[in-house]
Amino acid sequence: MRLLGYLFLILIIVFGVWPYYHLYRLDDALGRDDVPALSRLIDVGTLRENYKHRLERGLGLQGGGENPTGALLWLQQNLGRLGDAALEQTITLEWARDSLKAAAAAATDERPAYFLAGVDFAFFESWDSFIVRLGELGAGATHVRLRLQDTTWRVTDIIR
Protein backbone atom coordinates (compact mmCIF):
# COMPACT_ATOMS: atom_id res chain seq x y z
CA MET A 1 0.00 0.00 0.00
CA ARG A 2 2.85 2.34 0.85
CA LEU A 3 4.51 1.61 -2.51
CA LEU A 4 1.28 2.49 -4.31
CA GLY A 5 1.14 5.78 -2.42
CA TYR A 6 4.72 6.61 -3.43
CA LEU A 7 4.01 5.78 -7.06
CA PHE A 8 0.95 8.02 -7.00
CA LEU A 9 3.01 10.86 -5.48
CA ILE A 10 5.70 10.44 -8.13
CA LEU A 11 3.06 10.53 -10.88
CA ILE A 12 1.62 13.76 -9.50
CA ILE A 13 5.08 15.35 -9.33
CA VAL A 14 5.94 14.26 -12.88
CA PHE A 15 2.61 15.58 -14.17
CA GLY A 16 3.21 18.90 -12.38
CA VAL A 17 6.68 19.31 -13.92
CA TRP A 18 5.65 18.13 -17.40
CA PRO A 19 4.41 21.48 -18.84
CA TYR A 20 7.53 23.25 -17.53
CA TYR A 21 9.63 20.78 -19.50
CA HIS A 22 7.63 21.68 -22.62
CA LEU A 23 8.30 25.38 -21.90
CA TYR A 24 12.00 24.51 -21.92
CA ARG A 25 11.54 22.71 -25.25
CA LEU A 26 9.70 25.75 -26.63
CA ASP A 27 12.48 28.06 -25.43
CA ASP A 28 15.08 25.84 -27.08
CA ALA A 29 13.16 25.64 -30.38
CA LEU A 30 12.65 29.43 -30.44
CA GLY A 31 16.32 30.04 -29.69
CA ARG A 32 17.48 27.78 -32.51
CA ASP A 33 14.66 28.72 -34.95
CA ASP A 34 13.92 25.01 -35.20
CA VAL A 35 10.77 25.05 -37.35
CA PRO A 36 10.06 21.28 -37.16
CA ALA A 37 10.26 21.37 -33.34
CA LEU A 38 8.07 24.50 -33.23
CA SER A 39 5.46 22.83 -35.42
CA ARG A 40 5.17 20.06 -32.81
CA LEU A 41 4.84 22.59 -29.96
CA ILE A 42 2.48 25.16 -31.54
CA ASP A 43 -1.05 24.32 -32.70
CA VAL A 44 -1.56 26.87 -35.48
CA GLY A 45 -5.10 25.68 -36.27
CA THR A 46 -6.28 26.27 -32.72
CA LEU A 47 -4.49 29.64 -32.64
CA ARG A 48 -6.51 30.68 -35.70
CA GLU A 49 -9.77 29.50 -34.15
CA ASN A 50 -9.10 31.43 -30.93
CA TYR A 51 -8.29 34.62 -32.85
CA LYS A 52 -11.41 34.15 -34.98
CA HIS A 53 -13.60 33.85 -31.86
CA ARG A 54 -12.02 36.98 -30.34
CA LEU A 55 -12.54 38.86 -33.59
CA GLU A 56 -16.20 37.82 -33.75
CA ARG A 57 -16.77 38.83 -30.12
CA GLY A 58 -14.99 42.15 -30.67
CA LEU A 59 -17.23 42.94 -33.63
CA GLY A 60 -20.35 41.85 -31.77
CA LEU A 61 -21.08 39.07 -34.23
CA GLN A 62 -21.71 36.34 -31.65
CA GLY A 63 -24.80 35.95 -29.54
CA GLY A 64 -26.46 39.08 -28.26
CA GLY A 65 -29.80 38.29 -29.88
CA GLU A 66 -29.71 41.51 -31.93
CA ASN A 67 -30.30 41.56 -35.65
CA PRO A 68 -27.26 43.23 -37.21
CA THR A 69 -27.79 45.83 -39.90
CA GLY A 70 -25.60 47.78 -42.29
CA ALA A 71 -21.87 47.24 -41.97
CA LEU A 72 -22.23 44.68 -39.17
CA LEU A 73 -24.53 42.57 -41.32
CA TRP A 74 -22.03 42.71 -44.18
CA LEU A 75 -19.16 41.80 -41.82
CA GLN A 76 -21.13 38.91 -40.38
CA GLN A 77 -21.97 37.54 -43.82
CA ASN A 78 -18.41 37.81 -45.10
CA LEU A 79 -16.38 37.06 -42.00
CA GLY A 80 -16.54 33.32 -42.52
CA ARG A 81 -15.44 33.50 -46.13
CA LEU A 82 -12.94 36.35 -45.95
CA GLY A 83 -11.95 36.00 -42.31
CA ASP A 84 -10.82 32.39 -42.59
CA ALA A 85 -8.64 33.17 -45.60
CA ALA A 86 -7.13 36.22 -43.91
CA LEU A 87 -6.46 34.26 -40.72
CA GLU A 88 -4.79 31.45 -42.68
CA GLN A 89 -2.49 33.98 -44.33
CA THR A 90 -1.78 35.93 -41.13
CA ILE A 91 -1.73 33.37 -38.31
CA THR A 92 1.11 31.08 -39.36
CA LEU A 93 3.86 29.20 -37.58
CA GLU A 94 6.24 32.03 -38.45
CA TRP A 95 3.82 34.59 -37.01
CA ALA A 96 3.55 32.57 -33.78
CA ARG A 97 7.34 32.27 -33.58
CA ASP A 98 7.82 36.01 -34.13
CA SER A 99 5.04 36.87 -31.64
CA LEU A 100 6.57 34.68 -28.93
CA LYS A 101 10.04 36.09 -29.55
CA ALA A 102 8.76 39.68 -29.49
CA ALA A 103 6.83 39.05 -26.27
CA ALA A 104 9.93 37.56 -24.64
CA ALA A 105 12.06 40.50 -25.80
CA ALA A 106 9.56 42.97 -24.37
CA ALA A 107 9.42 41.08 -21.06
CA THR A 108 13.14 40.87 -20.33
CA ASP A 109 16.24 43.00 -20.59
CA GLU A 110 18.41 39.97 -21.38
CA ARG A 111 19.87 39.82 -24.87
CA PRO A 112 19.41 37.57 -26.64
CA ALA A 113 15.91 37.46 -25.19
CA TYR A 114 15.25 33.87 -24.22
CA PHE A 115 11.62 32.85 -23.88
CA LEU A 116 12.11 31.48 -20.37
CA ALA A 117 13.77 34.72 -19.23
CA GLY A 118 10.55 36.59 -20.01
CA VAL A 119 8.29 34.23 -18.04
CA ASP A 120 6.90 35.97 -14.97
CA PHE A 121 4.20 33.43 -14.11
CA ALA A 122 3.41 29.89 -15.22
CA PHE A 123 0.84 27.55 -13.67
CA PHE A 124 -2.08 25.24 -14.36
CA GLU A 125 -5.53 26.64 -15.16
CA SER A 126 -6.92 23.12 -15.12
CA TRP A 127 -5.48 19.64 -15.50
CA ASP A 128 -5.17 20.09 -19.30
CA SER A 129 -4.60 23.86 -19.54
CA PHE A 130 -1.45 25.74 -18.56
CA ILE A 131 -1.09 29.53 -18.66
CA VAL A 132 2.18 31.44 -19.02
CA ARG A 133 2.54 35.20 -18.54
CA LEU A 134 5.44 36.94 -20.24
CA GLY A 135 6.19 40.20 -18.46
CA GLU A 136 4.71 41.70 -15.35
CA LEU A 137 0.99 41.67 -14.76
CA GLY A 138 -0.56 44.63 -16.51
CA ALA A 139 -1.11 46.15 -19.91
CA GLY A 140 2.21 45.03 -21.41
CA ALA A 141 1.95 41.35 -20.48
CA THR A 142 1.46 38.60 -23.03
CA HIS A 143 -0.37 35.43 -21.99
CA VAL A 144 0.41 32.13 -23.68
CA ARG A 145 -1.99 29.22 -23.17
CA LEU A 146 -0.79 25.65 -23.56
CA ARG A 147 -3.18 22.71 -23.81
CA LEU A 148 -2.41 19.06 -23.34
CA GLN A 149 -2.92 17.36 -26.70
CA ASP A 150 -2.19 13.64 -26.66
CA THR A 151 1.19 13.55 -24.89
CA THR A 152 2.41 17.07 -25.67
CA TRP A 153 1.67 20.49 -24.22
CA ARG A 154 1.12 22.75 -27.24
CA VAL A 155 0.67 26.51 -27.56
CA THR A 156 -2.98 27.08 -28.44
CA ASP A 157 -3.40 30.81 -27.76
CA ILE A 158 -1.29 33.96 -27.59
CA ILE A 159 -3.10 36.84 -25.92
CA ARG A 160 -1.53 40.29 -25.99
Salt bridges, closest charged atoms under 4 A:
ASP28 OD2 - ARG32 NH2 2.99
ASP33 OD1 - LYS101 NZ 2.58
ASP34 OD2 - ARG32 NH2 3.15
GLU49 OE1 - HIS53 NE2 3.88
GLU56 OE1 - HIS53 ND1 3.86
ASP84 OD1 - LYS52 NZ 3.03
ASP98 OD1 - ARG97 NE 3.24
ASP120 OD2 - ARG133 NH2 2.58
GLU125 OE1 - ARG145 NE 2.80
ASP128 OD1 - ARG147 NH1 3.68
ASP157 OD2 - ARG54 NH1 2.91
ASP157 OD2 - ARG145 NH1 3.77
